[in-house]
Amino acid sequence: MSVRRLMLLDVMHIVWDWNGTLFDDRDAILDATNEVFRSYGLPPMELDHYRSVYSRPIWASYERILGRALEEGEWERLDAAFHDTYHRLMERCGLATGAQAAIDLLAGEGHTQSVLSMWRHDRLGVAVRELGIHLSFRRVDGLRAEEAGGEKAEFMVRHLAALDVDAADVVMVGDSVDDAIAARHVGARAILYTGGLQTRADLDRLGVPVIDRLSDVTVHI
């Protein structure tokens, strides 16, 4: 890329979501969820059915699957069972199609990048390193042991504060409505990717760019 081209670009900081965005684990999540709910006597869900009930926070999805409110301690048991199964199934997963090329292209255009995930921080750090992309990111943040999951907005606040970047110069790239809401919460922009567990119709309602290929991220920067 020419120096003139770089000068014409607005240099942005890109915050990537991990699960369902850079990491193609959609099938592993669906299979792990089905295994967890098998003990309730529920039939396996197809992808379209799971997408119809999926939302953040995940416990709300579980209540839709069960058709009732979760009982005391039930969420913790379900979450632990899900992760035990997911961590076994994720071994078959890898980077999403076009993820490496998109990361490299953004870096080549002078943009900085980081990862913010609601997955467990210790697991996230290992996965990013094992896939050989850790040097591409200024920071990688997941849920620490003392943190509970939930909406991503407040985690986005802390992530940007640690990076010391202006939210006006940030683009969040994720696969869920929660990612766009987190971006809006801090005053950043968002781009949503259809490779995850939410339907395109759900993503389109946010009024932000929605892409089917990660390579199209650069079109909207």
N, C-alpha and C positions, 0 to 999 in steps of 0.2 A: 504494500500500500504506500502511495506517495506521501511525502511530508505535507503537501498541500491538502490531500484528502483528510489526513489526521487533524489538521488545523481547522477544517470545516466541521468536524464532529464535535458534538457536546459530549465531553467525557463524563460518563455516569458510573455509579457503583451499582453492580448487579447483585441482588440477594436472591440466591437460588433456594427453592424448597428442595428436599431430598426425595422422600418416598413418593413415587408416582410422577416425579418430574425428572430429575437427573437419574434416579434409580428406578428401573422398570420392574416393580415388584407387585403389580396389580394382581396377577394370578396367585402369588403366594399369599397376599392378604385375603383374597376371596377364599382360598382353600383353608387357610388357618381359621377364618371366621366360621366356615361351615363345620370344621372339626370341633370347634368350641361349642357350637349350638346343637351338635348331634346328640349330646346328652339330654337335651330338652325334648327330644323326639321330633325335631323339625327336619323337614327334607332339605337337601342341599339347595342353595340358592344359585341361580344362574347370574351372570354378570349384570344383565339388565335389571333384574330384581334388586340386587344389592345396590346398584346405582340409584334406584328409586327410593331407597331408605337411608342412603349414606349422607352423613353430615358431620360437621365438627361442632361441639366435642363428640367424640366417638360414643360416649355413654348414651347420647340421645339416639344414635343409630341403633344401639342395642335395645333400647326401649321400643323403638318402632318394630324391630324384628320380633320381639317377644309380645308386643301388643299390650304392654303394661309398664308401670314404673318399676325400676330396679329396687330390690329390697336392700336393707342395711347390709353392707359388706359384699353385696353381690357384684358390684362393679369391680372391686378390687380382685375378686376371684376370677372373674371373666377376663380382666385385663392381663393378669398373670398367666392364665391358661393360653390366651391368644399369643402372648409374646413367646412363651415356651415353644409353641408350635411354629410361629412365624420365624423364629431364629433358626429353626431347623430347615424350613422350606426356602428361606432367602438365599441359601447357598447355591441354588440353581439360577439366581437372578444376576443381572449385570446392569451396566449403564444403558439408559434408554437410547434408542436409535437417534443418532445425530447429536447426542449430548457432548461427546468429546469435540466434535467439529465446532459446535456452537461456543463452547468454552474457549477454544483456541482462537476462533474468529473474534470474539469479544476482546480477548487479551491483545490480539494483534491490532485492534482499533484503539487500544489505550484504556479500555474500561477496566476497573478493578472489580473483584468478585469475592463473594463469601457465601456460606451456606447457613441457613437457619431452618431447623427441623424440630418437629414435636416428637421425634424418636429419641431414644435414650442416648445421651451424650457419649458414653463410653463405647457403645456399639457403633455409633455414627462415625466417630473418629477413626476407628479401626477400618470400617468399610471404605471410607474416603481414601485412606492410605493404601489399603490393599488394592484398590482399583487404580492406583497410580495417578490420582489427580489432586492430591493434597497441596502441592506446590502452586496450584492455580488460585488458591483462596487465601485472602488476608485473615479470615477467621472462619471457624466451623463451630456452630453452637447447636446443641440438642438439649434435651431435658436432663438436668442434673438429678442425682439421687434424691435430693431433698425437695424437688419440685414436682408438683402435680400437673397433669396435662390440662387441657382446656382450650380456650381461644388463644390465637397466636398473637393478638395485638400487643399485649404487654411485653411479650418476649421480643417482639420487633423493636419496641422502645429501647430495651436494654441492649439488644444487639447493635443498633445504630449508635447508641451512646458509647459502647465499648470500641466501636470502629472510629468514633469521632468524625462521622460524615454528616452532611446536611441532608435531611430527608428529601429536600427539593431536587437533589442530585441522585436519587435512588430509584431503581426499578426493581420491584419484586416479581420474580417469575415462579409461579406455582401452578398446582393442578386443582385447587379447590377455592370455593367461595371464601373460606377463612383466610387464604393468602391475600386476596384482594381487600378484604376488610381490614387486615393488619396493615397493609400498605396505606389505605385511606386513613386509618387511625393516626399514622405518623406524618401524613402529608406527602407520601411517596406515590409513585405511579405503580401500576401493576400490569402484567401480561399473564394470561391464564392459558394453560396447555391442556389439551383434551386427552392426554395419555393416562390420566388417573381414574378415580372412581366416581367422579361427578359427571353428570350428563352435560353435553354442550348447551342444552337449553338452560340449565342452572347457571352455567358460567356466563352465558350471554346476558343474563339479567343484570349483571353488575355494571354493564356499560363500559367495560375495558376491552382492549384487544384480546381476542381468543385465537389461538393458533393450533394447528394440527401437527405441525412439525417444529421441533426445537430450532431448526435452522432458520425459521422465520422470526426468531426473537430479534435479530438485528434489524429487521425491517421496521420495528416499532420503537427502537431506542431513540 
